[in-house]
Amino acid sequence: MQPAAPRSAPPPPEDPELIRASLAALEPYADQLAGYFYATLFNRYPEVRELFPVDLDPQQDRLLRALLMVVELVDDPANLVAFCSHLGRDHRKFGTETAHYGAVGECLLATLAHFAGPAWTADTAAAWTRAYTTVAEVMDQAAQADAAVHPASWTARIVAHRRHSQDLAEFTVRTDQPYPFTGGQYVSMETPWAPRVWRYYSPANAPRPDGTLTFHVRAVTGGRVSNALVRRAAVGDAVRLGCAQGDMVLDPRSPRDVVCVAGGTGLAPIRALIEQAALDGVRRRMDVFLGSRTAADMYGLDELLALGQRHRWLTVRAAIADQDAHDGPGFLPRVLAEAGPWDRHDAYLAGPGPMVVTAGRVLMRAGMPLERIYHDPFVTLEEPTS
């Protein structure tokens, strides 16, 4: 589905500079912005409170991330439209309606004006108004177009559940309607044990004839959703899924071979990529590295090795850090670097943030361009400049 262009006129060329200058004035108050915004929104429009979870802390981080992304893309119309179209489709699962965009815009501008102080000039206010109008128009158009072909969310019933360890589970769901996705994407999920709290998980498979999806979840300390999925969920329970997201998918136009690095439950999207390659008849070579801190943490290796025996284009290697010191042969960055060269490959990285960053930098130092490295959108691979 192609993103729709906004109906409003293109913004003046000075708008990006005005918006970025105001953001600099807001930076000292970054930890207060979201709290003030939500307090203003719920005070002026109390009826929208039921759309949000009881615990707003994670939601506050998402608001700031979305704001920063809009600022980053404000002078990149094509990517701004693509980003906002995705947001619009995804926000349908919350029950977002056209009228809500006006309320959010009003309270967002009030929040920015409150903290920006003298930097909030008439020109700055006009620039932010134009930017938000564009964002809201694109989101609303995308949501309406999506509503014509897809539900706002999918009910998915658990049909299999097994524990790999005390804190790691694998479970399979079947959706009530066909669920469109591509191997490597991720999915937002709501459980009955934490209403209106959505967490992201990657299917561990490509689309199947029976329409089922398999997820890997590790229980994290304090994580209501992850702990419930590992320790409480059982066959017959139902969860809710939002639309599939992410562009960590195989590029059908690329002739290059592929290197994948997985750690922990990052195995799920990498396994999905392998299945997608097999499903699509891709015949590029694929080298997969599965890393873990200890042998006890390693899971799924036997299944990957079995896939490697089935597909001649697939090679699987394991790296367990505690088998040697961090400079020993078991350490994933060393194993990855020594197995190269990778400068003519596409790379897919999934797992704990530090592992993804380390693997990405190993590949870049070996000559792989950043634009050929696909990874979790919440991780930054760029080297620090100071």
C-alpha positions as a Markdown table, in Angstrom:
| # | Residue | x | y | z |
|---|---|---|---|---|
| 1 | Met | 0.0 | 0.0 | 0.0 |
| 2 | Gln | 1.6 | 3.3 | -1.1 |
| 3 | Pro | 1.7 | 6.1 | 1.4 |
| 4 | Ala | -0.7 | 9.0 | 0.5 |
| 5 | Ala | 0.8 | 12.5 | 0.2 |
| 6 | Pro | -0.6 | 15.1 | 2.6 |
| 7 | Arg | -3.4 | 17.3 | 1.4 |
| 8 | Ser | -1.9 | 20.5 | 2.9 |
| 9 | Ala | 0.5 | 22.7 | 0.9 |
| 10 | Pro | 4.3 | 22.0 | 1.3 |
| 11 | Pro | 5.8 | 23.9 | 4.2 |
| 12 | Pro | 8.0 | 26.9 | 3.8 |
| 13 | Pro | 11.8 | 26.1 | 3.5 |
| 14 | Glu | 12.6 | 27.7 | 6.8 |
| 15 | Asp | 10.3 | 25.4 | 8.8 |
| 16 | Pro | 12.8 | 22.7 | 9.5 |
| 17 | Glu | 15.3 | 25.2 | 11.0 |
| 18 | Leu | 12.6 | 26.8 | 13.2 |
| 19 | Ile | 11.5 | 23.4 | 14.5 |
| 20 | Arg | 15.1 | 22.2 | 15.2 |
| 21 | Ala | 15.9 | 25.5 | 17.0 |
| 22 | Ser | 12.9 | 25.1 | 19.2 |
| 23 | Leu | 13.8 | 21.5 | 20.0 |
| 24 | Ala | 17.2 | 22.7 | 21.3 |
| 25 | Ala | 15.3 | 25.0 | 23.7 |
| 26 | Leu | 13.1 | 22.1 | 24.8 |
| 27 | Glu | 16.0 | 19.7 | 25.4 |
| 28 | Pro | 16.6 | 20.6 | 29.1 |
| 29 | Tyr | 13.0 | 19.7 | 29.8 |
| 30 | Ala | 13.0 | 16.4 | 27.9 |
| 31 | Asp | 12.1 | 14.4 | 31.0 |
| 32 | Gln | 9.1 | 16.6 | 31.7 |
| 33 | Leu | 7.5 | 17.0 | 28.3 |
| 34 | Ala | 5.6 | 13.7 | 28.1 |
| 35 | Gly | 4.2 | 14.0 | 31.6 |
| 36 | Tyr | 2.9 | 17.5 | 31.0 |
| 37 | Phe | 1.5 | 16.6 | 27.6 |
| 38 | Tyr | -0.5 | 13.7 | 28.9 |
| 39 | Ala | -1.7 | 15.7 | 31.9 |
| 40 | Thr | -2.9 | 18.4 | 29.6 |
| 41 | Leu | -4.6 | 15.9 | 27.2 |
| 42 | Phe | -6.4 | 14.0 | 29.9 |
| 43 | Asn | -7.5 | 17.2 | 31.6 |
| 44 | Arg | -8.9 | 18.7 | 28.4 |
| 45 | Tyr | -10.2 | 15.5 | 26.9 |
| 46 | Pro | -10.8 | 13.0 | 29.7 |
| 47 | Glu | -12.6 | 10.6 | 27.4 |
| 48 | Val | -9.4 | 9.7 | 25.7 |
| 49 | Arg | -7.8 | 8.3 | 28.9 |
| 50 | Glu | -9.3 | 4.9 | 28.3 |
| 51 | Leu | -7.3 | 4.5 | 25.2 |
| 52 | Phe | -4.0 | 4.5 | 27.2 |
| 53 | Pro | -2.5 | 1.9 | 29.6 |
| 54 | Val | -2.7 | 2.6 | 33.4 |
| 55 | Asp | 1.2 | 2.8 | 33.5 |
| 56 | Leu | 2.2 | 5.6 | 31.1 |
| 57 | Asp | 5.9 | 5.5 | 31.6 |
| 58 | Pro | 6.7 | 3.4 | 28.5 |
| 59 | Gln | 4.2 | 5.5 | 26.5 |
| 60 | Gln | 6.1 | 8.7 | 27.5 |
| 61 | Asp | 9.3 | 7.3 | 25.9 |
| 62 | Arg | 7.5 | 6.5 | 22.7 |
| 63 | Leu | 6.1 | 10.0 | 22.5 |
| 64 | Leu | 9.6 | 11.5 | 22.7 |
| 65 | Arg | 11.0 | 9.0 | 20.1 |
| 66 | Ala | 8.2 | 9.8 | 17.7 |
| 67 | Leu | 8.7 | 13.6 | 18.2 |
| 68 | Leu | 12.5 | 13.2 | 17.5 |
| 69 | Met | 11.8 | 11.1 | 14.4 |
| 70 | Val | 9.4 | 13.8 | 13.0 |
| 71 | Val | 12.1 | 16.4 | 13.7 |
| 72 | Glu | 14.7 | 14.3 | 12.0 |
| 73 | Leu | 12.5 | 13.8 | 8.9 |
| 74 | Val | 10.9 | 17.2 | 8.7 |
| 75 | Asp | 12.9 | 18.1 | 5.6 |
| 76 | Asp | 12.7 | 14.6 | 4.1 |
| 77 | Pro | 9.0 | 14.5 | 2.9 |
| 78 | Ala | 9.1 | 11.0 | 1.4 |
| 79 | Asn | 10.4 | 9.3 | 4.5 |
| 80 | Leu | 8.2 | 11.5 | 6.7 |
| 81 | Val | 5.1 | 10.3 | 4.8 |
| 82 | Ala | 6.3 | 6.7 | 5.0 |
| 83 | Phe | 6.9 | 6.9 | 8.8 |
| 84 | Cys | 3.6 | 8.7 | 9.5 |
| 85 | Ser | 1.7 | 6.3 | 7.3 |
| 86 | His | 3.0 | 3.4 | 9.3 |
| 87 | Leu | 2.1 | 5.2 | 12.6 |
| 88 | Gly | -1.4 | 5.8 | 11.3 |
| 89 | Arg | -2.0 | 2.2 | 10.4 |
| 90 | Asp | -0.5 | 1.0 | 13.7 |
| 91 | His | -2.6 | 3.4 | 15.8 |
| 92 | Arg | -5.8 | 1.8 | 14.7 |
| 93 | Lys | -5.3 | -0.9 | 17.3 |
| 94 | Phe | -5.6 | 1.8 | 20.0 |
| 95 | Gly | -9.1 | 2.9 | 18.8 |
| 96 | Thr | -7.7 | 6.2 | 17.4 |
| 97 | Glu | -10.3 | 8.2 | 15.5 |
| 98 | Thr | -10.0 | 11.3 | 13.2 |
| 99 | Ala | -11.2 | 13.6 | 16.0 |
| 100 | His | -8.4 | 12.5 | 18.3 |
| 101 | Tyr | -5.7 | 14.0 | 16.0 |
| 102 | Gly | -7.0 | 17.5 | 16.7 |
| 103 | Ala | -7.0 | 17.0 | 20.4 |
| 104 | Val | -3.5 | 15.6 | 20.4 |
| 105 | Gly | -2.2 | 18.4 | 18.2 |
| 106 | Glu | -3.7 | 21.1 | 20.5 |
| 107 | Cys | -2.2 | 19.6 | 23.6 |
| 108 | Leu | 1.2 | 18.9 | 22.0 |
| 109 | Leu | 1.5 | 22.5 | 20.9 |
| 110 | Ala | 0.4 | 23.7 | 24.3 |
| 111 | Thr | 3.2 | 21.6 | 25.8 |
| 112 | Leu | 5.9 | 22.8 | 23.5 |
| 113 | Ala | 4.9 | 26.4 | 24.1 |
| 114 | His | 4.9 | 25.9 | 27.8 |
| 115 | Phe | 8.5 | 24.7 | 27.9 |
| 116 | Ala | 10.1 | 26.5 | 25.0 |
| 117 | Gly | 9.7 | 29.9 | 26.6 |
| 118 | Pro | 11.0 | 32.9 | 24.5 |
| 119 | Ala | 12.0 | 30.4 | 21.7 |
| 120 | Trp | 8.3 | 29.8 | 21.1 |
| 121 | Thr | 7.7 | 32.7 | 18.6 |
| 122 | Ala | 4.7 | 33.1 | 16.2 |
| 123 | Asp | 6.8 | 31.8 | 13.4 |
| 124 | Thr | 7.9 | 28.7 | 15.4 |
| 125 | Ala | 4.3 | 28.0 | 16.4 |
| 126 | Ala | 3.2 | 28.2 | 12.8 |
| 127 | Ala | 6.0 | 25.9 | 11.7 |
| 128 | Trp | 5.1 | 23.3 | 14.3 |
| 129 | Thr | 1.4 | 23.6 | 13.4 |
| 130 | Arg | 2.2 | 23.0 | 9.7 |
| 131 | Ala | 4.4 | 20.0 | 10.6 |
| 132 | Tyr | 1.8 | 18.5 | 12.9 |
| 133 | Thr | -1.0 | 19.1 | 10.4 |
| 134 | Thr | 1.0 | 17.1 | 7.8 |
| 135 | Val | 1.7 | 14.3 | 10.3 |
| 136 | Ala | -2.0 | 14.1 | 11.3 |
| 137 | Glu | -3.3 | 14.2 | 7.7 |
| 138 | Val | -0.9 | 11.4 | 6.6 |
| 139 | Met | -1.7 | 9.2 | 9.6 |
| 140 | Asp | -5.4 | 9.7 | 9.2 |
| 141 | Gln | -5.4 | 8.9 | 5.5 |
| 142 | Ala | -3.3 | 5.8 | 6.0 |
| 143 | Ala | -5.6 | 4.6 | 8.8 |
| 144 | Gln | -8.7 | 5.1 | 6.6 |
| 145 | Ala | -7.1 | 3.3 | 3.7 |
| 146 | Asp | -6.0 | 0.4 | 5.9 |
| 147 | Ala | -9.5 | 0.1 | 7.4 |
| 148 | Ala | -10.8 | -0.7 | 4.0 |
| 149 | Val | -8.7 | -3.9 | 3.7 |
| 150 | His | -7.6 | -4.9 | 7.3 |
| 151 | Pro | -9.0 | -5.1 | 10.8 |
| 152 | Ala | -7.7 | -2.7 | 13.4 |
| 153 | Ser | -6.2 | -5.7 | 15.2 |
| 154 | Trp | -6.3 | -9.5 | 15.1 |
| 155 | Thr | -7.4 | -11.9 | 17.8 |
| 156 | Ala | -4.9 | -14.8 | 18.0 |
| 157 | Arg | -5.5 | -17.9 | 20.1 |
| 158 | Ile | -2.6 | -19.9 | 21.5 |
| 159 | Val | -2.5 | -23.4 | 20.0 |
| 160 | Ala | 0.9 | -24.6 | 21.4 |
| 161 | His | 3.1 | -23.4 | 24.3 |
| 162 | Arg | 6.4 | -24.8 | 25.6 |
| 163 | Arg | 9.1 | -23.7 | 27.9 |
| 164 | His | 12.7 | -23.9 | 26.8 |
| 165 | Ser | 13.8 | -22.8 | 30.3 |
| 166 | Gln | 12.5 | -21.1 | 33.4 |
| 167 | Asp | 12.4 | -17.7 | 31.7 |
| 168 | Leu | 12.1 | -18.6 | 28.0 |
| 169 | Ala | 9.0 | -19.8 | 26.2 |
| 170 | Glu | 8.0 | -20.5 | 22.6 |
| 171 | Phe | 4.3 | -20.4 | 21.7 |
| 172 | Thr | 2.2 | -20.6 | 18.5 |
| 173 | Val | -1.0 | -18.7 | 17.8 |
| 174 | Arg | -3.7 | -18.9 | 15.1 |
| 175 | Thr | -5.3 | -15.6 | 14.1 |
| 176 | Asp | -9.1 | -15.2 | 13.6 |
| 177 | Gln | -8.4 | -13.6 | 10.1 |
| 178 | Pro | -5.6 | -13.9 | 7.6 |
| 179 | Tyr | -2.6 | -12.0 | 9.0 |
| 180 | Pro | -0.3 | -10.4 | 6.4 |
| 181 | Phe | 3.4 | -10.3 | 7.2 |
| 182 | Thr | 6.9 | -11.1 | 5.9 |
| 183 | Gly | 9.6 | -13.1 | 7.6 |
| 184 | Gly | 11.8 | -10.7 | 9.6 |
| 185 | Gln | 9.1 | -8.2 | 10.6 |
| 186 | Tyr | 7.9 | -7.7 | 14.2 |
| 187 | Val | 4.4 | -7.6 | 15.7 |
| 188 | Ser | 2.9 | -5.6 | 18.6 |
| 189 | Met | 1.0 | -7.8 | 21.0 |
| 190 | Glu | -1.5 | -7.2 | 23.8 |
| 191 | Thr | -2.4 | -9.8 | 26.4 |
| 192 | Pro | -5.4 | -10.2 | 28.7 |
| 193 | Trp | -3.1 | -9.9 | 31.7 |
| 194 | Ala | -2.0 | -6.3 | 30.9 |
| 195 | Pro | -4.8 | -4.6 | 29.0 |
| 196 | Arg | -3.8 | -1.7 | 26.6 |
| 197 | Val | -0.1 | -2.6 | 27.1 |
| 198 | Trp | 1.5 | -3.5 | 23.8 |
| 199 | Arg | 4.9 | -5.2 | 23.5 |
| 200 | Tyr | 6.8 | -6.1 | 20.3 |
| 201 | Tyr | 7.8 | -9.6 | 19.3 |
| 202 | Ser | 9.1 | -11.1 | 16.1 |
| 203 | Pro | 7.4 | -14.1 | 14.5 |
| 204 | Ala | 9.9 | -17.0 | 14.3 |
| 205 | Asn | 8.5 | -18.1 | 10.9 |
| 206 | Ala | 7.6 | -17.0 | 7.4 |
| 207 | Pro | 3.9 | -17.2 | 6.5 |
| 208 | Arg | 2.6 | -20.7 | 6.8 |
| 209 | Pro | -0.3 | -22.4 | 4.9 |
| 210 | Asp | -2.2 | -22.9 | 8.2 |
| 211 | Gly | -1.8 | -19.2 | 9.1 |
| 212 | Thr | -0.1 | -19.8 | 12.5 |
| 213 | Leu | 2.7 | -17.7 | 13.9 |
| 214 | Thr | 5.3 | -18.7 | 16.5 |
| 215 | Phe | 6.9 | -16.4 | 19.0 |
| 216 | His | 9.9 | -16.6 | 21.3 |
| 217 | Val | 9.6 | -14.6 | 24.6 |
| 218 | Arg | 12.0 | -14.2 | 27.5 |
| 219 | Ala | 10.6 | -13.1 | 30.8 |
| 220 | Val | 12.3 | -9.9 | 32.0 |
| 221 | Thr | 12.4 | -8.5 | 35.5 |
| 222 | Gly | 9.3 | -6.4 | 36.0 |
| 223 | Gly | 7.9 | -7.2 | 32.6 |
| 224 | Arg | 4.2 | -7.8 | 33.0 |
| 225 | Val | 3.6 | -8.9 | 29.4 |
| 226 | Ser | 6.7 | -11.1 | 29.0 |
| 227 | Asn | 6.3 | -12.8 | 32.4 |
| 228 | Ala | 2.6 | -13.5 | 31.7 |
| 229 | Leu | 3.4 | -15.0 | 28.2 |
| 230 | Val | 6.1 | -17.2 | 29.7 |
| 231 | Arg | 4.6 | -18.3 | 33.0 |
| 232 | Arg | 0.8 | -17.8 | 32.7 |
| 233 | Ala | -0.2 | -18.3 | 29.1 |
| 234 | Ala | -1.6 | -21.6 | 28.0 |
| 235 | Val | -3.2 | -23.3 | 25.0 |
| 236 | Gly | -6.6 | -21.7 | 24.5 |
| 237 | Asp | -5.7 | -18.2 | 25.8 |
| 238 | Ala | -6.2 | -15.3 | 23.3 |
| 239 | Val | -3.9 | -12.3 | 22.6 |
| 240 | Arg | -4.3 | -9.4 | 20.3 |
| 241 | Leu | -1.9 | -8.5 | 17.5 |
| 242 | Gly | -1.4 | -5.2 | 15.7 |
| 243 | Cys | -0.2 | -4.9 | 12.1 |
| 244 | Ala | 3.2 | -6.3 | 11.2 |
| 245 | Gln | 6.0 | -3.7 | 11.2 |
| 246 | Gly | 9.6 | -3.3 | 10.3 |
| 247 | Asp | 11.8 | -3.4 | 7.2 |
| 248 | Met | 14.3 | -6.1 | 8.4 |
| 249 | Val | 13.2 | -8.3 | 5.4 |
| 250 | Leu | 15.1 | -9.8 | 2.6 |
| 251 | Asp | 15.6 | -7.4 | -0.3 |
| 252 | Pro | 14.4 | -9.3 | -3.4 |
| 253 | Arg | 16.4 | -6.9 | -5.7 |
| 254 | Ser | 19.7 | -7.6 | -4.0 |
| 255 | Pro | 22.1 | -10.1 | -5.6 |
| 256 | Arg | 24.3 | -10.2 | -2.5 |
| 257 | Asp | 24.8 | -13.1 | -0.1 |
| 258 | Val | 23.5 | -12.7 | 3.4 |
| 259 | Val | 25.1 | -12.8 | 6.9 |
| 260 | Cys | 22.8 | -13.0 | 9.9 |
| 261 | Val | 23.7 | -12.6 | 13.6 |
| 262 | Ala | 21.3 | -13.7 | 16.3 |
| 263 | Gly | 21.5 | -13.6 | 20.1 |
| 264 | Gly | 18.8 | -14.6 | 22.6 |
| 265 | Thr | 15.3 | -14.3 | 21.3 |
| 266 | Gly | 16.8 | -12.5 | 18.3 |
| 267 | Leu | 16.8 | -16.0 | 16.9 |
| 268 | Ala | 13.1 | -15.6 | 16.1 |
| 269 | Pro | 13.4 | -13.0 | 13.2 |
| 270 | Ile | 16.6 | -14.7 | 11.9 |
| 271 | Arg | 14.9 | -18.0 | 11.7 |
| 272 | Ala | 11.9 | -16.3 | 10.0 |
| 273 | Leu | 14.4 | -14.9 | 7.4 |
| 274 | Ile | 15.7 | -18.4 | 6.7 |
| 275 | Glu | 12.2 | -19.7 | 6.2 |
| 276 | Gln | 11.3 | -16.7 | 4.0 |
| 277 | Ala | 14.4 | -17.3 | 1.8 |
| 278 | Ala | 13.4 | -21.0 | 1.4 |
| 279 | Leu | 9.7 | -20.0 | 0.7 |
| 280 | Asp | 10.8 | -17.4 | -1.9 |
| 281 | Gly | 13.3 | -19.7 | -3.6 |
| 282 | Val | 16.2 | -17.4 | -2.8 |
| 283 | Arg | 19.5 | -19.0 | -3.7 |
| 284 | Arg | 21.9 | -16.5 | -2.2 |
| 285 | Arg | 24.2 | -18.0 | 0.4 |
| 286 | Met | 23.2 | -17.3 | 4.0 |
| 287 | Asp | 25.7 | -17.5 | 6.9 |
| 288 | Val | 24.0 | -17.5 | 10.3 |
| 289 | Phe | 25.9 | -16.8 | 13.6 |
| 290 | Leu | 24.0 | -17.7 | 16.8 |
| 291 | Gly | 25.6 | -16.3 | 19.9 |
| 292 | Ser | 25.0 | -16.6 | 23.6 |
| 293 | Arg | 26.8 | -15.8 | 26.9 |
| 294 | Thr | 26.7 | -19.4 | 28.2 |
| 295 | Ala | 25.9 | -22.8 | 26.9 |
| 296 | Ala | 22.8 | -22.8 | 29.1 |
| 297 | Asp | 21.5 | -19.7 | 27.3 |
| 298 | Met | 21.8 | -21.2 | 23.9 |
| 299 | Tyr | 18.6 | -22.6 | 22.4 |
| 300 | Gly | 17.4 | -23.4 | 18.9 |
| 301 | Leu | 20.8 | -24.4 | 17.6 |
| 302 | Asp | 19.8 | -28.0 | 16.7 |
| 303 | Glu | 16.9 | -26.8 | 14.7 |
| 304 | Leu | 19.1 | -24.3 | 12.8 |
| 305 | Leu | 21.7 | -27.0 | 12.1 |
| 306 | Ala | 18.8 | -29.2 | 10.8 |
| 307 | Leu | 17.8 | -26.4 | 8.5 |
| 308 | Gly | 21.4 | -26.1 | 7.3 |
| 309 | Gln | 21.4 | -29.8 | 6.3 |
| 310 | Arg | 18.2 | -29.3 | 4.4 |
| 311 | His | 19.3 | -26.1 | 2.5 |
| 312 | Arg | 22.8 | -26.2 | 0.9 |
| 313 | Trp | 22.9 | -22.4 | 0.8 |
| 314 | Leu | 22.7 | -22.1 | 4.6 |
| 315 | Thr | 25.7 | -22.3 | 7.0 |
| 316 | Val | 25.2 | -22.1 | 10.8 |
| 317 | Arg | 27.9 | -21.3 | 13.4 |
| 318 | Ala | 27.5 | -21.0 | 17.1 |
| 319 | Ala | 29.6 | -18.7 | 19.4 |
| 320 | Ile | 29.4 | -19.1 | 23.2 |
| 321 | Ala | 31.3 | -16.4 | 25.1 |
| 322 | Asp | 32.0 | -18.2 | 28.3 |
| 323 | Gln | 33.8 | -21.1 | 26.6 |
| 324 | Asp | 36.8 | -18.7 | 26.5 |
| 325 | Ala | 37.8 | -15.3 | 27.8 |
| 326 | His | 36.3 | -12.3 | 25.9 |
| 327 | Asp | 39.4 | -12.4 | 23.7 |
| 328 | Gly | 39.0 | -16.1 | 23.1 |
| 329 | Pro | 37.7 | -18.0 | 20.0 |
| 330 | Gly | 34.2 | -18.4 | 21.4 |
| 331 | Phe | 33.5 | -14.6 | 21.5 |
| 332 | Leu | 31.0 | -13.7 | 18.9 |
| 333 | Pro | 32.7 | -10.5 | 17.5 |
| 334 | Arg | 35.9 | -12.4 | 17.0 |
| 335 | Val | 34.1 | -15.4 | 15.3 |
| 336 | Leu | 32.2 | -13.0 | 13.1 |
| 337 | Ala | 35.3 | -11.0 | 12.1 |
| 338 | Glu | 37.4 | -14.1 | 11.4 |
| 339 | Ala | 34.8 | -15.7 | 9.2 |
| 340 | Gly | 34.6 | -12.8 | 6.7 |
| 341 | Pro | 35.1 | -11.0 | 4.5 |
| 342 | Trp | 31.6 | -9.5 | 4.6 |
| 343 | Asp | 32.0 | -6.3 | 2.6 |
| 344 | Arg | 29.9 | -7.8 | -0.3 |
| 345 | His | 27.1 | -9.1 | 1.8 |
| 346 | Asp | 23.8 | -7.8 | 3.3 |
| 347 | Ala | 23.6 | -8.2 | 7.0 |
| 348 | Tyr | 20.7 | -8.9 | 9.4 |
| 349 | Leu | 21.2 | -8.5 | 13.2 |
| 350 | Ala | 18.8 | -9.3 | 16.0 |
| 351 | Gly | 19.2 | -9.7 | 19.7 |
| 352 | Pro | 20.3 | -7.7 | 22.8 |
| 353 | Gly | 21.1 | -4.1 | 21.9 |
| 354 | Pro | 24.8 | -4.3 | 22.9 |
| 355 | Met | 25.3 | -7.4 | 20.8 |
| 356 | Val | 23.7 | -5.8 | 17.8 |
| 357 | Val | 25.8 | -2.7 | 18.1 |
| 358 | Thr | 29.0 | -4.7 | 18.5 |
| 359 | Ala | 28.2 | -7.0 | 15.5 |
| 360 | Gly | 27.2 | -4.0 | 13.4 |
| 361 | Arg | 30.5 | -2.2 | 14.1 |
| 362 | Val | 32.5 | -5.3 | 13.4 |
| 363 | Leu | 30.9 | -5.5 | 10.0 |
| 364 | Met | 31.3 | -1.8 | 9.2 |
| 365 | Arg | 35.0 | -1.9 | 10.2 |
| 366 | Ala | 35.3 | -4.8 | 7.8 |
| 367 | Gly | 34.0 | -2.6 | 5.0 |
| 368 | Met | 30.2 | -3.1 | 5.0 |
| 369 | Pro | 28.2 | 0.1 | 4.3 |
| 370 | Leu | 25.7 | 1.0 | 7.1 |
| 371 | Glu | 22.8 | 1.0 | 4.6 |
| 372 | Arg | 23.3 | -2.7 | 4.0 |
| 373 | Ile | 22.9 | -3.6 | 7.7 |
| 374 | Tyr | 19.3 | -4.3 | 8.8 |
| 375 | His | 18.5 | -4.4 | 12.5 |
| 376 | Asp | 16.1 | -3.5 | 15.3 |
| 377 | Pro | 14.9 | 0.1 | 14.7 |
| 378 | Phe | 15.5 | 1.0 | 18.4 |
| 379 | Val | 19.3 | 0.4 | 18.1 |
| 380 | Thr | 21.9 | 2.9 | 16.6 |
| 381 | Leu | 25.0 | 1.5 | 15.0 |
| 382 | Glu | 26.8 | 4.8 | 14.2 |
| 383 | Glu | 30.2 | 5.1 | 15.9 |
| 384 | Pro | 30.3 | 7.8 | 18.6 |
| 385 | Thr | 32.0 | 11.0 | 17.3 |
| 386 | Ser | 33.6 | 12.0 | 20.6 |
